Amino acid sequence: MSASDDVGPGYFSALGIPLLLGREVGLQDTASSPRVAVVNQSFAKFYFHDQNPIGRRFSIDDDQRRDQPIEIIGVVADSKQNSLRQPAERRFYLSFFQETERRMMMNVEISTMGDPAGVATDLRKQIQSIDPNLTIRRMHTMEELIDDSISEQVVLAKLSGFFAMLALVLACIGLYGIMSYTVAGRTREIGVRMALGAQRTDVLWLVLGEALVLVAVGIAVGVPAAIASSKLLSSMLFGLTATDPASLATVTLTLGLVAALASYIPARRATKVDPMVALRYE
């Protein structure tokens, strides 16, 4: 099945949909001229594969238009219609002026250079000056339509981000607590090392090294688990895959830096241990 739209001249250029082959629907495509259509990439690839579809004909499978062949005059890039998360479907665009069905309403797409809100006021006045009986039901900018279509995903993303930050904070607190406890339990050992000539940098890297080992173990377990759960996550993502390398690398690097910072304070404290005090520590 393929979806269809009735469009007029300038529709694709107004919406920024690239024309790949042929031409757009024009003023010459009227009810008295041969029926024409512009198809998208998915339509052309599905029905014509790698062949040039320009000049090819097809018909619509309904009782009124089955015997009216339609010539393909152009190919445009795929575009999303109702949801940004759904893949583009096969679609063809007919000339608005060639459709004889009586229409009670129509949508007008306008490309603006300035503030759309200001243009909307002037546009409403212009339409009313042409015909005061025309009713303008509502006006939306493309940005508003996009925001409405992903509103649920935006809320989910904000909630996910909040809980992710909360988990990160808890992980930092836990790591800091573990490292502080570890340093406190090894005070005597650190004092002995420093009494035997260990430098402060040696002690610093000793403590930081243990923290980085914990981080490495967490990454070794977490990254494969994230990849394994990619199928569950893919339906909740838009614009990237669940195994996106850049995202995984960013998260891994962020957790590594946070873990290093969380363990730096107890490590720094360990370098200030007085060897004589540590040797008497019980």
C-alpha positions as CSV (number, residue, x, y, z in Angstrom):
1,M,0.0,0.0,0.0
2,S,1.1,3.5,-0.8
3,A,-0.2,6.7,0.7
4,S,-1.0,9.8,-1.4
5,D,-1.4,13.6,-1.0
6,D,-2.9,16.2,-3.3
7,V,-0.4,19.1,-3.6
8,G,-0.1,22.3,-5.5
9,P,2.8,24.2,-7.1
10,G,5.7,24.9,-4.8
11,Y,4.7,22.4,-2.2
12,F,8.1,20.6,-2.0
13,S,10.2,23.7,-2.1
14,A,8.1,25.3,0.7
15,L,8.6,22.3,2.9
16,G,12.3,21.9,2.0
17,I,11.8,18.4,0.4
18,P,14.5,18.0,-2.2
19,L,13.5,17.3,-5.8
20,L,15.8,14.4,-7.1
21,L,14.5,13.8,-10.6
22,G,12.1,15.5,-13.0
23,R,9.9,18.4,-12.0
24,E,7.3,19.3,-9.4
25,V,3.6,19.7,-9.9
26,G,2.9,22.9,-11.7
27,L,0.1,25.3,-12.7
28,Q,-0.1,23.5,-16.1
29,D,-1.3,20.3,-14.4
30,T,-5.0,21.0,-14.5
31,A,-8.1,18.9,-14.8
32,S,-7.9,19.1,-18.7
33,S,-4.3,17.9,-18.9
34,P,-2.9,14.4,-18.5
35,R,-2.9,13.1,-14.9
36,V,0.6,13.3,-13.3
37,A,2.2,12.5,-10.0
38,V,5.4,13.0,-8.1
39,V,6.7,10.0,-6.1
40,N,9.1,9.7,-3.2
41,Q,12.2,7.6,-3.1
42,S,10.6,4.6,-1.3
43,F,7.9,4.4,-3.9
44,A,10.4,4.6,-6.8
45,K,12.7,2.0,-5.3
46,F,9.9,-0.4,-4.4
47,Y,8.2,-0.4,-7.8
48,F,11.0,0.4,-10.2
49,H,14.1,-0.7,-8.3
50,D,17.1,1.0,-10.0
51,Q,15.3,2.1,-13.1
52,N,14.4,5.7,-13.9
53,P,10.7,6.1,-13.1
54,I,10.2,9.3,-15.0
55,G,7.6,8.8,-17.7
56,R,6.3,5.5,-16.2
57,R,2.6,5.2,-15.5
58,F,0.5,3.6,-12.8
59,S,-3.1,3.7,-11.7
60,I,-5.0,3.9,-8.4
61,D,-6.9,0.9,-7.4
62,D,-10.4,2.3,-6.8
63,D,-13.6,2.2,-8.9
64,Q,-13.5,5.8,-10.0
65,R,-9.8,6.2,-10.9
66,R,-8.8,2.7,-11.9
67,D,-8.9,3.5,-15.7
68,Q,-7.1,6.8,-15.4
69,P,-3.3,6.3,-15.9
70,I,-1.1,8.6,-14.0
71,E,2.4,9.6,-15.3
72,I,5.3,10.0,-13.0
73,I,6.9,13.4,-13.6
74,G,9.3,13.7,-10.6
75,V,11.0,11.9,-7.7
76,V,11.5,13.6,-4.3
77,A,13.3,12.6,-1.2
78,D,11.5,10.7,1.5
79,S,9.9,12.7,4.3
80,K,8.1,11.9,7.6
81,Q,4.4,12.5,7.7
82,N,2.8,11.8,11.1
83,S,5.6,10.6,13.3
84,L,9.4,11.3,13.4
85,R,9.9,7.8,14.9
86,Q,8.3,5.9,12.1
87,P,10.1,5.2,8.8
88,A,9.1,7.0,5.7
89,E,6.4,5.2,3.8
90,R,5.8,4.8,0.1
91,R,4.0,8.0,-1.1
92,F,2.9,9.7,-4.3
93,Y,1.7,13.2,-4.7
94,L,-1.1,14.2,-7.1
95,S,-1.9,17.6,-8.6
96,F,-4.5,19.4,-6.5
97,F,-6.0,20.9,-9.6
98,Q,-6.6,17.5,-11.2
99,E,-8.6,16.0,-8.4
100,T,-12.4,16.5,-9.1
101,E,-13.6,15.6,-5.6
102,R,-15.3,18.4,-3.7
103,R,-13.2,19.5,-0.8
104,M,-14.5,21.1,2.3
105,M,-11.0,22.1,3.6
106,M,-7.4,22.3,2.5
107,N,-4.0,22.9,4.1
108,V,-1.7,25.7,2.9
109,E,2.0,25.4,3.4
110,I,4.0,28.7,3.5
111,S,7.7,29.2,3.7
112,T,8.7,32.4,5.7
113,M,12.0,34.3,6.1
114,G,11.1,36.0,9.4
115,D,9.1,35.3,12.5
116,P,6.2,33.0,11.6
117,A,3.9,34.5,14.3
118,G,4.1,37.9,12.6
119,V,3.6,36.4,9.2
120,A,0.5,34.5,10.3
121,T,-1.3,37.8,11.2
122,D,-0.6,39.3,7.8
123,L,-1.5,36.1,6.1
124,R,-4.9,35.9,7.8
125,K,-5.7,39.5,6.7
126,Q,-4.7,38.7,3.1
127,I,-6.9,35.6,3.0
128,Q,-9.9,37.5,4.4
129,S,-9.4,40.2,1.9
130,I,-9.7,37.7,-0.9
131,D,-12.8,36.0,0.4
132,P,-14.3,37.0,3.8
133,N,-16.3,33.7,3.9
134,L,-13.2,31.6,4.0
135,T,-12.7,30.2,7.5
136,I,-9.1,29.7,8.8
137,R,-9.4,27.0,11.4
138,R,-5.9,27.1,12.8
139,M,-2.3,27.9,12.0
140,H,0.8,26.0,13.1
141,T,4.5,26.4,12.5
142,M,6.5,23.4,11.5
143,E,8.4,23.7,14.7
144,E,5.1,23.4,16.7
145,L,4.0,20.4,14.7
146,I,7.3,18.6,15.3
147,D,7.2,19.5,19.1
148,D,3.7,18.1,19.3
149,S,4.7,14.9,17.6
150,I,7.5,14.2,20.0
151,S,6.0,15.6,23.2
152,E,5.8,12.2,24.9
153,Q,9.3,11.3,23.9
154,V,10.6,14.7,25.3
155,V,8.9,14.0,28.6
156,L,10.3,10.5,28.7
157,A,13.8,11.8,27.8
158,K,13.6,14.4,30.6
159,L,12.6,11.8,33.1
160,S,15.2,9.4,31.9
161,G,17.8,12.1,32.1
162,F,16.8,13.0,35.7
163,F,17.0,9.4,36.9
164,A,20.3,8.9,35.0
165,M,21.8,12.0,36.8
166,L,20.4,10.7,40.1
167,A,22.0,7.3,39.5
168,L,25.3,9.0,38.6
169,V,25.3,11.0,41.8
170,L,24.5,7.9,43.9
171,A,27.3,6.1,42.1
172,C,29.7,8.9,42.9
173,I,28.7,9.0,46.5
174,G,29.1,5.2,46.7
175,L,32.5,5.3,45.1
176,Y,33.6,8.1,47.4
177,G,32.4,6.2,50.4
178,I,34.2,3.0,49.4
179,M,37.4,4.8,48.7
180,S,37.3,6.7,51.9
181,Y,36.7,3.5,53.9
182,T,39.5,1.8,52.0
183,V,42.0,4.6,52.7
184,A,40.9,4.7,56.4
185,G,41.5,0.9,56.7
186,R,44.9,1.1,55.1
187,T,46.2,4.0,57.1
188,R,48.9,1.9,58.8
189,E,49.9,0.3,55.5
190,I,50.2,3.8,53.8
191,G,52.3,5.0,56.8
192,V,54.6,2.1,56.4
193,R,55.0,2.7,52.7
194,M,55.8,6.4,53.3
195,A,58.2,5.6,56.1
196,L,60.0,3.3,53.8
197,G,60.4,6.1,51.2
198,A,57.2,6.0,49.1
199,Q,56.5,9.4,47.6
200,R,53.1,11.2,47.9
201,T,52.6,10.7,44.1
202,D,53.1,6.9,44.6
203,V,50.4,6.9,47.3
204,L,48.1,9.0,45.2
205,W,48.4,6.7,42.2
206,L,48.0,3.6,44.5
207,V,44.6,4.8,45.6
208,L,43.5,6.2,42.2
209,G,44.6,2.9,40.6
210,E,42.2,0.9,42.7
211,A,39.4,3.2,41.8
212,L,40.2,3.0,38.1
213,V,40.2,-0.8,38.4
214,L,36.6,-0.7,39.9
215,V,35.6,1.6,37.0
216,A,37.2,-0.7,34.4
217,V,35.3,-3.7,35.9
218,G,32.1,-1.7,35.7
219,I,32.7,-0.7,32.1
220,A,33.6,-4.3,31.1
221,V,30.2,-5.5,32.6
222,G,28.1,-2.5,31.6
223,V,29.0,-2.0,28.0
224,P,28.2,-5.6,26.9
225,A,25.0,-5.4,29.0
226,A,24.0,-2.2,27.2
227,I,24.6,-3.8,23.8
228,A,22.7,-6.9,24.8
229,S,19.7,-4.8,25.8
230,S,19.8,-2.8,22.6
231,K,16.5,-4.3,21.2
232,L,14.6,-3.1,24.3
233,L,16.0,0.4,24.0
234,S,15.7,0.8,20.2
235,S,12.0,1.5,20.3
236,M,12.6,4.4,22.8
237,L,15.3,6.2,20.7
238,F,15.1,8.6,17.9
239,G,17.9,9.8,15.7
240,L,20.5,7.2,16.9
241,T,20.8,3.5,17.4
242,A,20.9,1.7,20.8
243,T,24.6,0.7,20.1
244,D,25.6,4.1,18.9
245,P,29.5,4.1,19.3
246,A,29.6,7.9,20.1
247,S,27.0,7.6,22.8
248,L,28.6,4.6,24.4
249,A,32.1,6.2,24.3
250,T,30.7,9.5,25.8
251,V,29.0,7.7,28.6
252,T,32.0,5.5,29.3
253,L,34.3,8.5,29.4
254,T,31.9,10.5,31.6
255,L,31.7,7.8,34.1
256,G,35.5,7.3,34.1
257,L,36.1,11.0,34.7
258,V,33.4,11.2,37.5
259,A,34.9,8.1,39.2
260,A,38.3,9.6,39.0
261,L,37.1,12.9,40.6
262,A,35.1,11.0,43.2
263,S,38.2,9.0,44.3
264,Y,40.6,12.0,44.1
265,I,39.6,13.5,47.5
266,P,40.3,10.3,49.6
267,A,43.4,9.7,47.5
268,R,44.6,13.2,48.2
269,R,43.9,12.7,51.9
270,A,46.0,9.6,51.9
271,T,49.0,11.5,50.7
272,K,48.8,13.7,53.8
273,V,49.1,10.9,56.2
274,D,51.9,11.4,58.8
275,P,54.1,8.3,58.8
276,M,54.7,8.4,62.6
277,V,51.0,8.8,63.3
278,A,50.1,6.1,60.9
279,L,52.6,3.6,62.5
280,R,50.9,4.2,65.9
281,Y,47.4,3.9,64.3
282,E,45.3,1.0,65.5
